[in-house]
Amino acid sequence: MRKEVIKAYISREPILKAVAALFEQEIHDTLAGVTHIDRISCRYKSHKSFMTKAFDTTNVPPYTDPLQEIEDQIAARVIVFFLSDIPIVRSHLEKAFTTVEYRRRKPDRDESFGYESEHMICVIPPNVKTSEWLSRSDMPVTAEVQIRTIFMHAYAEPQHDLAYKGADELPSEVRRELAWIAASAWGADHAYERFFAWYRSRVGPSNDSDDVA
């Protein structure tokens, strides 16, 4: 099964790449005029990353049809300035795309600090699907969209790049330092949010601001 899955996935990579670029442009168009967006990006999952996820023995339950079940074969990310920008962006995306799942990822305990992000699973809109995509019956139905602040991203991305999973093997001092980084990012987000609230109370919403009613 493993060989058949990787062969099928490698054959779809050029199609995923093309649709990811179109999906990114669609998100840009959807969020045109929304302020405080640092960047929008969209990528397709490489076959190496796909296979690691598809056959990860820690998945419960395990994937039975990873070519269909893995929802982030195409994944977009919207990075915003302030915490209060997240629901604004999410509202625009929910109006533009059919959302089948929404999760706010954060530590389970209030006294813990770690990875935070908002994840939406959206149906891939038909207008971004290429003819090559439409000619196949095994392409994914959904894509993932993450919404983060700059500080959430600053904490999460180096961790993802290092791809270090063995948290139990880390020395106590290293775990404390990682927790300190996460806590600093959380504190910076909330400090900036307080500053932004103070600023708006003095000058009011800017003319190009886009608030959710």
Residue pairs with C-beta under 8 A, 6 or more apart in sequence:
2 51
2 55
5 51
5 54
5 66
5 67
6 47
6 51
8 67
8 138
9 47
9 50
9 51
9 67
10 47
12 136
12 138
12 139
13 44
13 46
13 47
14 132
15 130
15 132
15 133
15 136
15 139
16 44
16 45
16 73
16 74
17 44
18 130
18 132
18 133
19 44
19 74
19 124
19 128
19 129
19 130
19 133
20 42
20 43
20 44
20 74
20 76
21 42
22 128
22 130
23 42
23 74
23 76
23 124
23 125
23 128
23 143
24 40
24 41
24 42
24 76
26 96
26 125
26 127
26 128
27 40
27 42
27 76
27 78
27 93
27 145
28 40
30 92
30 93
30 96
30 97
31 37
31 40
31 78
31 89
31 92
31 93
33 208
33 210
34 85
34 88
34 89
34 92
34 210
35 85
35 206
35 208
35 209
35 210
36 80
36 81
36 82
36 85
37 78
37 79
37 80
37 81
37 85
37 89
38 79
38 80
38 81
38 150
39 77
39 78
39 79
40 76
40 77
40 78
40 79
41 76
41 77
42 74
42 75
42 76
42 77
43 74
43 75
44 73
44 74
44 75
45 53
45 70
45 72
45 73
45 74
45 75
50 66
50 70
50 73
53 59
53 66
53 70
54 63
54 66
54 70
55 63
55 66
63 69
63 70
67 138
67 140
68 138
68 140
68 141
70 140
71 101
71 121
71 140
71 142
71 143
71 144
72 143
72 144
73 140
73 143
74 124
74 140
74 143
74 144
75 143
75 144
75 145
75 146
76 143
76 144
76 145
76 146
77 145
77 146
77 147
77 148
77 153
78 89
78 93
78 145
78 146
78 147
78 148
79 148
79 149
79 150
79 153
80 86
80 89
80 147
80 148
80 149
80 150
81 149
81 150
81 192
81 196
82 149
82 189
82 192
82 193
82 196
83 149
83 189
83 190
83 192
83 193
84 193
84 196
84 197
85 149
86 118
86 147
86 148
86 149
87 212
88 210
88 211
88 212
89 147
90 102
90 118
90 120
90 147
91 212
92 210
93 99
93 120
93 122
93 145
93 147
94 120
97 120
97 122
97 123
97 125
97 145
98 122
98 123
99 120
99 121
99 122
99 123
100 121
100 122
100 123
100 142
101 119
101 120
101 121
102 118
102 119
102 120
102 121
103 118
103 119
104 116
104 117
104 118
104 119
105 115
105 116
105 117
105 118
105 119
106 114
106 115
106 116
107 113
107 114
107 115
107 116
112 179
113 179
113 182
113 183
113 185
113 186
114 179
114 182
115 155
115 156
115 159
115 182
116 148
116 152
116 155
116 156
116 186
117 146
117 147
117 148
117 152
117 156
118 146
118 147
118 148
119 144
119 145
119 146
120 144
120 145
120 146
120 147
121 142
121 143
121 144
121 145
122 142
122 143
122 144
122 145
123 141
123 142
124 140
124 141
124 142
124 143
129 139
133 139
148 156
149 189
151 185
151 186
151 188
151 189
151 192
152 185
152 189
154 185
155 181
155 182
155 185
159 178
164 170
167 175
170 178
205 211
